[in-house]
């Protein structure tokens, strides 16, 4: 489900389209667990950086995501971007190897 013109709980930018992110991925048992509204770019970025298993085991809250080194570097950059920014997000090579 996409919501328009709201605030992303991760990057805190206003006026973005958000999607519902399962903090514990559904395939890891999080279907009925807490969710967060993330802008489309942030949502894609965290899934490009980490496997669902990693997200479920150690990055299952917004605060844990914000405190993560890779995510915090990304957040410094994305917070400066206008809400209309559209990016292509590619999976990291590390994640591609882990999913094989």
N, C-alpha and C positions, 0 to 999 in steps of 0.2 A: 504494500500500500504506500502510495506517495502522497505526502502532505506538502502544500505550497506555502511559501512566505512565512516560515517559522524559524526557530533557532536550532542550530545543530548542537547537540549536547557535548560533542567532542571538541570541535574547533570554535564553537560559540559565535559563529558568524550568523547574522540575522538576515532574513529575507531569502533563505535558500530553500530548495526542495529537499525534503527529508524522506528517508525510508526507515522502516523498522528493523533494527539490528538486534538479534537475539544475543545477549551478552554471553550466554553459554550456547554455542551453536546447536541448532535442532538435532543434527546428526550425532551430537555428543550428549543428548538427553535434555536439551534446554527448551523444548517446545513450549512448556508451560512456565518457564522461568522468566525473570525480568528481561525487559527489552529497553532499548534506547533509540531516540530519534536522531539519526545521523544524516548529514547531507550526503548526497549520492557519492561525491568524491571521497569523503572520509570513509564511507562504508566500503567502497571498492579498495581504497588504499590499505585498510587494515587486513582485508582478506588477501591482498596481494603480498603483504609482508609476512603473514603468519598462517599456519594451517589451522583448521578447526580444532584439532587436538590441542595445539599450543594456546589458542584463545580460551578453550574450556579449562585448561589446567592452570594458567597463570595470568590471563588477561581478561577476566570475567566481570570487571566493573569499569565504569568510565574512569575512575581515579587511577586504577592500575594501568589502563591504556595511556592516560595522560602522562604517567610517570615513566613509562617505557622509553628507553633511549631512542629507538627508531621512530616511534610515534611522536615524541616530543620534538624531534628535529623537523619532522613533517609539519607539525602544528605551528611551529615558528614561521614557516614559510606560508602555509595556507591561510593563516589569519590575516595576512597582508593582501590576499587576493579578493577581488570583488565577488559578491554572491553569484554573479552571472558567469563566472569562470567555468568553462567546460574543459575537462582534461581527459586524455586517454590514460588509463592506468594499466600498467603491465605487471604481471606477476614477477617477483624477483627470481633470479636464477636459483637461489637457494631453495625457495618454495617449490619451484618446478622439479628439482631433484628429490625433494622430500615426498612429493606426491606420486612418484613413479613406483 
